[in-house]
């Protein structure tokens, strides 16, 4: 679906009908990303809910890491990127998100490892080798920043907190505010309903 509002509405309806539907919450968060074309605040609550229901959802962890990084919370973003990588090392965006966090903190070796892992995972933009080479050159030149324990106080790597779209549908907002049960479904959830165009 490229009509993000319809996708958000469909996934919200699915999540309202089954508050433990992991893919419903993930779909809402992902559609918010799609609508904004970048990590955004509106994606935070549904992605957080998805991870609460299924802590092993590697894609949701990666997306939540991106939202947290956009918020300037590098410490929590790193936790989610690392969890995503442990669960599925082929998610390139998790490696891509981890590298600048490590570089900003002064861990150039870690940033190089994360960038090379991004290349091994697929390098979809075909920029990983060049980025790794630049990091290696920085290290050889002795330009690595010293570790900074106050890295959390620095401005975020993505300077603006993007707010995307309108407020979530009322039913979804009620669910997010009330907090749904935290148990994961016993069986895989059914596919969310598709809303016909028109």
Secondary structure as UniProt FT lines:
FT   HELIX           4..17
FT   TURN            19..20
FT   HELIX           22..36
FT   HELIX           42..53
FT   TURN            55..56
FT   HELIX           58..71
FT   HELIX           74..87
FT   TURN            89..90
FT   HELIX           92..105
FT   HELIX           108..121
FT   TURN            124..125
FT   HELIX           128..140
FT   TURN            141..142
FT   TURN            149..150
FT   HELIX           151..153
FT   HELIX           170..178
//
